[in-house]
């Protein structure tokens, strides 16, 4: 390989955080249509990255070699997930369950029920995570958690090559413009000599709530257990966090989400 195509040195921290640019593959087949050897990704203009360079273009992204076609496919998958994140969250809202004496208790979304005799009966209200707790997350996570209306919520983009640590997950996309990056909740920055949009997802969340006097509660969860672990403390706390198995560089699952719903009382 021509030495001019080699990535510059990076600290160990950058190596962990930045390699998760997008789904990166192994060495691709040589081509002649655009260049005879791998092209440093940062040397391509945004126009070339998005459409004018052929999919077969071999590129170097940090220490890895892939093709523009593979990067574009991962980018399209991310954008498609963003569009449906809200509907995915709605699909995981808790379903009402029966309670003694008639009425319903909503697991995930609290509301008043009606007793057997038709008399209004106030059932315990489910805990709903404050939107402020995911306000700084990328747009897809915000849409998902807002729609889920759960007591606690974590989300990662599915089928993306990311770097994960206890503090959070980084997903870098070099095919997003600066304005689009801001709209989608990413951060614009330089890496490997080029510019990328960094989508940073929290690695944990803790939601506090006021427990019932008897410390009883109803709970339910829908959680990718390979990616997340959760605990519910009856004294007033729900915690979701990445599992230790997720720390490192890897491809996320096809549904890496976790929502936990808690209703105090009963």
N, C-alpha and C positions, 0 to 999 in steps of 0.2 A: 504493500500500500504506500502510496506517495506520502511522505512525511508531512506535507502541507495539509493533509486531510485528518491528521490526528488531533484529538481533543486536547486542550490544554490541561495542566494539572489542576486538581481540585482537592479541597480538604476532605477528610473523611465524612464530615457532616454533610457537605454538599453532595458527596457521592450517594449517601443514603437518601437524601431528600429529592435530588433532582433526577435520578435515573428513572423515576416513575413519570416520564414525560407523557407517554401514551403507550398503548400496547406495542411493545417493541419485540421484534423477532430476531432470529439468528441471521447469519450472513446470507445475503440475497445473491441471486445469480447476476453475473456481470452483464452490462448492457451497452449499447452503442448509440441509442437515440438521443440521449441528453448529455452524457459524459462517460468517459472510458473508465473512471474509477469512482469510488464513493465520494459524494459531495458533503462537506460539513453543512448540516442543516441550517446553521446560522447564516450561511452565505447566500441562502435563497431569499429573495424578496417575498413579501406576503402574497403578492400576485402569483408568483411561481409556486409557492407552497399550496395555494388554494386550487389553482386550475391550469396554469399554463405549462408547468413541467409535467411530463407523463407519469402515470402511476408507477411505471417500472423504474423510475429514478431511484438509485441507491443512495441513501443518505447516512451520515454518521451523526448520531445524537448522543453527545457525551462519549462514553466508551462503547456504545452499542451500534450495530449496523442493521438497517431495516430498509424498507422502501416507502416512498410517498403514498403508494396505494394502501399499505397497511396503516399508516398514520391517519390517512383520510378516513378509512373505515372505522377506526376507533373514535375519531372525532364525530363522525355522523352518529355513531351509537350513543355518544354522550349527549348530543343535541336531542336525539329522539327520546332519551330517558327524561331529559328536562321537561319536555312537553307533556309527558304522562305521569310525572311525579305526583301531582295532585290527586289524580284518579287512583293511583296506587295507595296513597294515604287514606282516601275515603274507603277503599276496600278493606282496610284493616281496622276501621272503627269498631269498638266493642258492640256486641249485640245485647239487647235487653234480656235479662234472665228473671224468672219468677221469684217473688219474695213472699214470705209468710203473710197471710191476711189479704192477699190480692195485690194488685198493682204490679209495678215493675221496678227493678233497680237497674239503672243503666251502667254497664261496665264500660267506661270510656267517655260517655257523655251523660251527665246527670240531668234529670228532668222529673217533674212531679208525676205521680201515678194516680190511679183511681182504685179505691178499695172495692170489696165485693158488694157493699151496699150502695155504691155510687157516691160515697162521701170522699171528697178530696183528701188525699193522704200524701204528706211530704216524705219522699224517700230520701235517703242520704245522697248527697251530691258527690259525683266522681271528682277526683283531683284532675285538673287540667294544667299541663305544663305552661307557664307563662311564655308568650312568644319572645320575650326579651332574652330567653336563654338560648335561642337559636337565631337571633337577629343578625349575627355576623357570619352565619354559615352561607355557603353557596346557595344560589336560587333554587336548585332542585331539592336540597334538604329542607329549605324553608317551606317550599310548597308541600312537600310530603308531610312534614310534622304539623304544619298548620291544618292540613286536611284531616290528618289522623285524629287530632284532638285527644291525644293520649295523655296519660299522667307523666310519662317520660318517653323520649324518642331519640334514637340515633339512626343515621342513614349514611350509606356510602354509594357512589355511582357503581352500577353493576358492570361486570366484565371489563374492568379497566385495570391497567397496569399501574400500580401505585406504590408509594413508599409509606410504610406505617410504623409509628412508634407510639409509646404510651401516651404521649402528648397529643397525637393526632395523625391524620393521613393527608398526604400531599398528592395531588393529581395534576400534572403539568400538561398543558395543551398549547402547542406551537402553531395551531391553525385557527386561533381566535384573535380577532382584531382588538385593539386597545379599548374601543368603545363597547364592543360586545362583551369583553372581559368584565368591564365594570357593571354592565347590565345583568350579567349572570353571577355576580357576587364573587368574582375572582380578583386576584391581585396581580398587577402588571409588573414584571421585573426582568432583570438580566440573568442569564444562566448559560454557561458554556460559551460565552461570547455572543449569544443571541438573546432575543426577547421572547418571553413566553407568558402565558396566563397561568397563574398558580391557583388551583382550587383547594382550599384547606378545610378539611372536615374535622370537627372535634373528636377526640379519642374517648371522651367520657362525658357524662352528664349526671348531676345529682339534683333531684327535685325534693324540696322539703314540703311537708304538709302538716296540718293540725290533726293529730290522731283522735279517734273516738275515746271517750272516757274509759271504755272497757278494752281498748286496744284491739278490738276486732276489726276485720276488714275483708272485703272481697277483692280478689285480684285475678287478672288474666294477662296473657302475654302472647305476642307473636314475634319470635326472635330467631334469627339465624345464629344458631349456637356455635358454629365454627368461628364466626366473626365476633360475636358479642357475648358477654355474660351479664346477668342482672341480679340484683338483690333488692328485697323489699323489707325495710325495717318497720315493724308495727308501731314503733315509737315516733314515726314521722319522716321517713326518708326513702327515696327510690333512687337507685344508682344503676346506670348502664355503662359498661366500659368494654374496650377492645380486649379480646383474649390475648394472652401472651403469644399464642400460635400465629397471630396476625402481625407481629412485629417483624419488619423486614421489607423486602421488595417482592411483590407478588401480584397476581391477578385476582380481583375481587370475585365473589360468588355472583350468581345470576340474580339474587335478591338479598343483598346485604343490608337488611334493615332490622330494627328492633323497636317494638312499641310495647310498653307496659301500662296497664290500666288498673287503678286502685280506687276503691270506694270505701272510705272509713265508716265504721258502724256496722250494725246488723246483730 
